[in-house]
Amino acid sequence: MVAEEIGARRFGANEKDADRMRVRRVELRRVTMIVALALLMMALMSYSITIGSTTITPLQVYEVLLNQIVPGLFDIPFKTEQIVLQVYAPRVLMATFVGAILAIGGCLVQTVMKNPLATPYTLGVSSSAAFGASLSIIVGLSAAVGTVGTMLNAFLFSLIPAGIILTASIRRNMMPSTLILVGVSISYIFSAANTIMQYFGSADAVKSAMFWSVGDLNNASIWQVPYVLIMLAVISAVSAWLVKDINILRMGDDTALSLGVSVRSVRLVSILIACFATAVVVSFTGAIGFVCLLAPHISRIVVGNDLKYLFPASAIMGALLLSLADVVAKDLINPIMLPVGAITALIGGPILIYLLLVRKDAIVI
């Protein structure tokens, strides 16, 4: 009898050890995949920064970058240095940071809404920003002039959906599906208003507004990079702070409430930070679509649904997708620069169809 008990204990201990080993192997595989994606991202950035519409060679680009680390190492013409630092580098950095922000925002909204199609764009951020930009370009109504005025208008109007959701959530305990429907309704309202405004605008103004709404990185500037980088740091910090509660929220609202999670607060904070971060980047780049929808779904195939790994994987995947689209936009018919928003849709559409029809595990929230 004693021998049987000892054997059972040993068997139980061996089972626990085996479970621990399996968990460690899964964690190691996830970390390895995240590191591999990060290295691939760095390699793509190194290639992307060499592409442009000028005659500057890749060697000259790398010499300019090395000169920033070791001043005076290479003799580079001032004009070449300015083009690389003021045109080439900001575009690459904006593609990386904007892609990461959109992906984290999409991952947050999809998870707390428990809807694979939910994104900040679904909640009305892109359509309201497009209306704000069109209002500046077509009508001339803006708090500032020129490009800054367009960006400011787009940013202010893109905050309207977040304000409506915040007000509605404070007054009523709304279900996630109701919030999505509110966002879709906001999108339709602003899209209709935008269409009517364009109907009465001049041809050149309407053309400019249409190009802005597609989204591109052609106007990326070095002064924009710090704002986007700060926003990336903020949304990453908030995601890391909420990761445990959101993981519990995935088990269901009732379970989360029984475990002490403030479901309403977690959901509201997640949506607001995702919408605010998206509003910032959309005001700079226009409504670049599909990244916030697609990156989290691909990342789920790679690392699974545990948000401790899904958030960083989604950020890197979003940066990777937008940087890849930017390379295509710059290099496909060089020296003509295509709008990157159109490229993300062309690449993202077929991939999303494939995920929906073949890899259904990728859309399980």
N, C-alpha and C positions, 0 to 999 in steps of 0.2 A: 504493500500500500504506500509506504514511504517512497519507495523507488518510483512508483507511478506518479506521485505528486512532484517529485524532483524532475522527472522527465517532462511532465506537463509544464512546469515552470520554465525549464530550459527551452522547450518548444515555443512557449509564449515569448520568451526573451529573444529567441532567434527571429520570430515573426516581427517583433518590434524593430529589431536591428535591420531586417530586410526592408521594412517600410521606410525607415529613416534613410537607408541607402537609395531607395527609389526616389524619395523626395529630393535628396541631394542631387541625384543625377538629373532630375527634371529641372531643378533650379540652375544647375551648372549649364545645361543645354540652353535655357532661356538667357542667361547672362552671356553665354558665348554668342548667341544669335544677335543680341543687342550690340555687343562689341563689334561683331562682323558688319552689322548695318552701319555703325558709326565709322568704321574704317572705309567702307564703301562710299559713305557720304563725303568723307574727307578727300577721297580720290576723285570723286565727281566734281567737288568744288575746285580742286587743283586743275582739272581739265577745263571746267566752265570759265574760269577767269582768263583763260588764254584766247577765248573766242570773242571776236568783235568785228565791227564793220570797218576798222582801220587796217593799216599795213603793219601794225606792231606785231612782232613775232613772239611766240611763246617764251623763247629765251629772254627777250627783253622784259617781258612781264615778270618772270621769276627774278631777274636782276633787280627790277624796281622793288619787288617785295623783300628781297634780301637786303637791299639798301636801307629799308626801314628798320631792320634788325641791327645791321652793322653799317652805319652811315659812311658814305664815301667809298664803299667797297667796289662799286662799279661806276663808270662815267656814263651817266644816262642823260639825254637831253631833257630839259625842264618840261617841254611840251609832252613828251612821251610819259614822263613820270606823272604829270597831272591827269592825263587821259586814263592811265591805269588806276590811279588812286581815286579819281573823282567820277569815273564812268564805269570802268570794268568792275572794280572791287565792290562798290555799293550795290550793284545789281546782284552779284553773287551772294553777298551777305543778306540782302533783303529776301532773296529767294529761300535761303536757308532758314532765317528766323521767321518769316511769314508762314512758310510751310509748316514749321513746327508749331506755331501758335494755332493755326487753323486746325491741325490734327488733334491737338490737345483739347481745343474747344469742342470739336466734333465728338471726341471720345467721352468727354464729360457729359454732354447733352444726351448722347445716345444711351449712356449707362443710367443716368438718373431718371430719364424719361422711359427707359426700358423699351425703346423703339429703335430699330436698326436704321431708319430713315430720318431720324431727328438730328438736326444740326442747328447751329446759330442761324444759318441761312433760312432753314425751315421756319424759324421763329420770326422772320421778317427783317433781319438785319440788312441783308443785301439789297432788297427792294426799297427799303426806306433810305438807305445810303445813296442808291441810284437816283432817287427822287431829289434828295438834297443836292447832289452834284448837278443834276439837270436844272434845278432851280437856279443855281449859280451860273451855269453855262448858257442856258437859253434865255432866262428872264433877267439875269443879272442881280438877283436878290441874294446878298451875302454880307456877312459881317466884315469881310476883307475882300481884297481884289486879287485877280489873277488865280494862279494855281493854288496858292494858300487859301484863298476864299473857297474854292471848290472843295478842297480837303476839309476845311472847317465845317462847311455845310454838310458834307457827307457824314462827318463824324457826329455832328449834333443830331441829325435826323436818324442816324443808325441807333442812337440811344433811345429813341421813342419806343420800340418794341420792348426793350428791357424795362423801361418805366411803366408801361402798361402791364406787363407781367408782374412786376413788383407790386403795383397797386392792387391788381386783382388777387394776388396771393395773400396780401395783408388782410383784405376785406373778406375773402372767402377761401376755404380750404379746397382748392381746385385739384382735380385729378390730372396726372401727366397728359392723358389724351386730350383733355380740355385745353391745357396750355398749348399743345401743338396745334389744335384747331384755331385757337386765338391767333397764334403766330401765322398760320396759313391765311387767315382772314386779313391780317395786317398786310401780308405780302400782296394779296389781291388788290387791296385798297390803294396801296402806294404804286403798284404796277399800273393800275387803271389811271391814277392821277398823272403818272409819268407819261403814259401814252397820250392823254389829252393835251398835256403841256407840249409835247413834241409835235403834235398835230398843228399847232399854231406857231411853232418856232421856225427860224430861218434854216435853210438847208445845211449851212456850215455849222451852225450851233447844234442842230440835231445830230449831225455826223459826229461831232466831238463828244456829245453826250452818250451816243451809242458806243463809241470806242471806249469811253471811260467805263461804261457798265460791263463791257466784256472782261476788263481787267488785264493789266499788263505791267511789266517792270521797266518799260522804256524810260520812264521819268524818275526812276530811283535815284536818290541823291544821298550823299554822305551824311547830311544833317538829319535824315530820317532814321538812320541806323540806330542811334542811341535810344530813341523813343521805342522802337520795336524791340530792341534788346531788353530794355527795362520791362516792357510788357510781357516778354517771354519769361523773364525771371519771376514776375509776379504770378502769372498763371501756373508756372511750374511749382512755385512755393505753395500756392493754394491747393493745387492738386495733391501734392505730397502731404499736406496737412489733413486733407479730407479722405485720403486713400483708404484708411481703415474703415471709416463710416460708410463710404460708398460701396466698399466690398460687402459689408453687412447688408446694405440696402438692396443689393442684388438678390438676397434671399427672400425679399418680400417686405412690404411696409409693416405688416403686423409683427413679423419676426424682428425687424429692426427696432420697432418701438419697444418690444419686450426686452431687448438687449440694451435699452437706454439711449438709442440713437434718435436725435431730433430730426425726423424724416423731413419735415417741412423746411427747416432751416438749412439742412444739407442740400436739399434739392434747389432751394431758392438761391443760395450762395453759388452753387455750381453753375446754374443757368446765368446768373448775373455776371459772374467773372468771365464766362465763355462769351457772352454777348458783348461785354465791354472790350475784351481783348480783340475780338473779331472786328468790332467797330473801329478800333485804332488802326488795324492793318488795312481794312477795306478803305478807309479814308486816304491812305497812301497809294494803294495799288489798284483800287477798283475791286469789283466783285469776282475774284478768282474762284471758280467753282470746283467741285468734286474732291478737292484735297481733304476737307473736313469730313466728307462722307466716306471716302475710299480708304484713306490711310488707317483708321482704326480697324476696319474689316480685314485688311491684309495683315495687320499686326496680330490680330487674333489667331490667324493661321500659324503665325510664326511663334508666338509666346503664350497663347492661351488667353483666358479671361481674367486672370489675376491682375488687378489694376496696379499692383506694385511693379509689375513688369510691363503691363500694357501701356501705361502712360509714357514712360521713356521710349518704348518701342514705337509708339504712335508718333511721338515728336520727331524721332529720327526718320521714320517712314514718310511723314509729311514733308520734311525738309528734302528728302531724297526724291519724292515724286515731283515736287515743284521745281527743284533744281534740274531734274531730268527734262521736264517740260520746257524749262528755260533754255537748256542746251539745244533742244529741237527748234524752239522759236528763233534762236539766234543763228543756228547753223544750217537749217533746212534750205533756205534760199538766200543765204548770205550774199550781199550785205543788207538785204531787207530784213527788218526785225518784225516778226509776227507777234500778235498779242498772245501772251502766255496763257490767258484765260481760255482762249479757244483751243489751245493745245491740250490743256488739262482735261477739257471736256472730250476731245477726240481720243485721248489715251484712256481717260477714266471710264467713259461710257462702256466700251467693250469689256474692260476688266470687271466692272460692276455686274454686267450681264452674265459673265462667266461665273462670278461668285454666287449670283442668285440661282443660276441653273445647275451648276456643277458642285461648287464648294459651299453647300448650305451650312456647314459648320462655322463658316466665317461670319455669318450674320446672326448667330445665337448670342444674345446679350446676357 
